[in-house]
Structure formats: structure tokens, C-alpha cells
Amino acid sequence: MIAAILSLTVIGTSLGLVLGLAARFFRVEGNPLVEELEALLPGSQCGQCGYPGCTGAAQALADGSAPLTLCPPGGRALVAALAARLGVEADLSGVKDAVPSIAEVREELCIGCTRCYKVCPTDAVLGAAKHLHAVFREACTACGSCVDVCPTEAILLRPLAPSLQSWGWGRPGQPSLADNEGRLAA
């Protein structure tokens, strides 16, 4: 028994060292601009931009083949940050200022068709066929995919109410989450 444990430990350690050395010596250097742009993007991998994820969107931004306004969840703040990083001018007139939102299922309208959780990129929708669905608040990125496919309009995107986890001071010239309380009550 001890011989088996020792042999597996030696094999695991040696293979781990080989993989670590291979990762260090055969590493491919990427474009640092792509990494910086990807760090600026929300990282929700929602696909609203038309790219498979934030990495693809960052690559397209670095190549200049995508507009600065490609990320709807980022809003004006992201467009301004991308423009500053790329050193270009950005037209913010057509960009909506995104407020943190979350999908919400209206129970009286949900028929359990399963279309919503099939399209959710983050698996935030829980449910089964012919059963009521629910949304995991922590996993929802408010991409709107579930809203688009719901046949009964049972799913809505609602602004998040300020909480201890999400509240923050607004920057000068930008509304804080506390300013959204009037919109939440309406």
C-alpha cells in the first residue's frame, strides 16, 4: 500500500514538474494590448457583442475591426475607458448608460418551456420542462438572451436595488447606484 502511494506521488510530482517547465519554456507571448483591453471588459462572456467571449472582443478591438461601442453591458464608462486606452475619440451620444440589472421570472407567466435556460450563457436560469424557472442572481449577467426567447414575456430585466455588496460612491459626473433608487421605485 505504501509503495503504491509513494510511486503515484513520485509520478505525479515528476509529471507536474515537466508540465511546469514546458509551460515556462514553450509559452507564447500574446499581445499585451489585448490583455489590457480584456481586463477592461466586464468578463461576463455574454456574447452580446457578437464575439464568442471577451477575449475575442478584445482581439477585435486591438485589430481595429470592432467599434468601441461593441459591449452593451459596459455602457458609457467602458466606451470612455476603451477610447482612453486606445487613444481615439469616442462618440458617446448613441451609448446608453447601463445600470446593473438582473433577469427576473414572473411566476404567473412562466410556462416552463425551457427556452430560457437553453440560451443562458452563464447557466443562471434554473428549471425543468413544464416547471417554474428561477434565476440565480449571482450568475446572471443581464445579457438579455433569455428575455429575447421567452414566448410569454415572463422574463424581464430589472435594475438591481442598491445593497451592501453593490453600492458604491459615484464618480463626479456619473450617477451612483444610490441615484438609481428613483428609477427602481418607478
C-alpha positions in Angstrom: 0.0 0.0 0.0 2.8 2.4 0.9 4.7 1.5 -2.2 1.7 2.4 -4.4 1.2 5.7 -2.7 4.9 6.6 -3.0 5.0 5.6 -6.6 1.9 7.6 -7.5 3.4 10.6 -5.6 6.7 10.4 -7.5 4.9 10.0 -10.8 2.6 12.9 -10.1 5.4 15.2 -8.9 7.6 14.4 -11.9 4.8 15.0 -14.4 3.8 18.2 -12.6 7.4 19.5 -12.9 7.6 18.5 -16.6 4.3 20.4 -17.3 5.5 23.4 -15.3 8.8 23.6 -17.2 7.0 23.1 -20.5 4.6 25.9 -19.7 7.5 28.2 -18.9 9.8 27.3 -21.9 7.1 27.0 -24.6 4.9 30.0 -23.5 3.6 32.0 -26.4 3.7 35.7 -25.7 0.4 37.4 -26.5 -0.4 40.9 -27.4 -0.3 43.0 -24.2 -2.8 45.4 -25.6 -5.3 42.5 -26.0 -4.8 41.6 -22.3 -5.3 45.2 -21.2 -8.5 45.5 -23.2 -9.8 42.2 -21.9 -9.2 43.4 -18.4 -11.3 46.5 -19.1 -14.2 44.4 -20.5 -16.8 43.1 -18.0 -15.8 39.5 -18.4 -19.3 38.1 -18.5 -18.8 36.2 -21.8 -22.4 37.0 -22.7 -21.8 37.2 -26.4 -23.9 40.4 -26.9 -21.0 41.9 -28.8 -21.2 39.2 -31.5 -17.9 37.6 -30.4 -17.7 34.3 -28.6 -16.3 36.0 -25.5 -14.5 38.9 -24.1 -11.2 37.6 -25.4 -12.5 37.7 -29.0 -13.9 41.2 -28.5 -10.6 42.4 -27.1 -8.8 41.0 -30.1 -11.2 42.7 -32.5 -10.8 46.0 -30.6 -7.0 45.7 -30.8 -7.1 44.9 -34.5 -9.4 47.9 -35.1 -12.1 45.7 -36.7 -14.7 46.4 -34.0 -16.3 49.6 -32.8 -15.7 50.9 -29.3 -19.4 50.5 -28.5 -19.5 46.8 -29.0 -20.2 45.9 -25.4 -23.8 46.9 -24.3 -23.3 45.8 -20.6 -20.3 48.1 -20.3 -22.2 51.3 -21.0 -20.7 54.7 -21.3 -18.0 54.1 -18.8 -16.5 51.2 -20.7 -16.6 53.1 -24.0 -14.8 56.0 -22.4 -12.2 53.7 -20.9 -11.6 51.9 -24.2 -11.2 55.2 -26.0 -8.7 56.5 -23.5 -6.7 53.3 -23.7 -6.7 53.1 -27.5 -6.1 56.9 -27.8 -9.1 57.5 -30.0 -12.2 59.8 -29.8 -15.5 58.1 -28.9 -19.0 59.3 -29.7 -21.0 58.7 -26.6 -24.2 60.2 -27.9 -25.6 56.8 -29.0 -24.5 54.8 -26.0 -26.9 54.0 -23.2 -25.6 54.2 -19.7 -26.1 50.7 -18.4 -27.2 50.3 -14.8 -26.6 46.9 -13.1 -29.6 44.7 -13.9 -30.7 41.1 -13.4 -33.2 38.9 -15.0 -36.4 38.2 -13.1 -39.0 35.5 -13.8 -42.6 36.5 -13.4 -44.1 33.3 -11.9 -47.6 33.8 -13.2 -46.5 33.9 -16.8 -43.8 31.2 -16.8 -45.0 28.0 -18.7 -41.8 26.0 -18.2 -40.9 25.9 -21.9 -37.1 25.6 -21.2 -36.1 28.1 -23.9 -34.6 30.5 -21.5 -32.1 28.2 -19.8 -31.0 26.7 -23.1 -29.7 30.1 -24.3 -28.3 31.4 -21.0 -24.5 31.7 -21.4 -23.8 31.5 -17.7 -26.3 28.8 -16.7 -28.1 31.3 -14.4 -31.6 30.0 -15.2 -32.7 27.0 -13.2 -35.8 25.0 -14.2 -37.1 21.9 -16.0 -39.7 21.3 -18.6 -43.2 22.2 -17.5 -41.9 23.6 -14.2 -41.4 27.1 -12.9 -38.0 28.6 -13.7 -35.8 30.8 -11.5 -32.7 32.9 -11.9 -29.5 32.7 -9.8 -28.8 36.3 -9.0 -25.0 35.7 -8.6 -24.7 34.1 -12.0 -26.9 36.4 -14.1 -25.0 38.9 -16.3 -28.2 40.6 -17.6 -27.3 39.8 -21.2 -31.0 39.6 -22.2 -30.7 36.3 -24.1 -33.5 34.8 -22.0 -35.7 37.8 -22.5 -35.5 37.6 -26.2 -36.5 33.9 -26.4 -39.3 33.8 -23.8 -42.6 33.3 -25.6 -44.8 34.6 -22.8 -42.6 37.6 -21.8 -42.3 36.1 -18.4 -38.7 37.3 -18.0 -37.8 40.9 -17.5 -34.5 42.7 -16.8 -34.8 44.7 -13.6 -32.3 47.2 -12.2 -30.5 45.9 -9.1 -31.5 47.6 -5.9 -28.5 49.0 -4.0 -27.2 46.7 -1.4 -24.2 46.5 0.8 -22.5 44.4 -1.8 -23.3 46.5 -4.8 -23.5 50.1 -3.5 -20.6 52.5 -4.2 -19.9 56.2 -4.4 -20.5 57.6 -7.8 -17.7 59.3 -9.6 -18.1 63.0 -10.4 -20.4 63.3 -13.4 -21.6 59.7 -13.1 -24.6 58.5 -11.2 -24.1 56.1 -8.3 -26.2 53.2 -7.6 -27.9 55.2 -4.9 -29.1 57.6 -7.6 -31.0 54.7 -9.2 -33.4 54.4 -6.3 -35.8 56.7 -8.0 -35.7 54.6 -11.1 -36.2 51.4 -9.1 -39.3 52.8 -7.4 -40.9 53.7 -10.7 
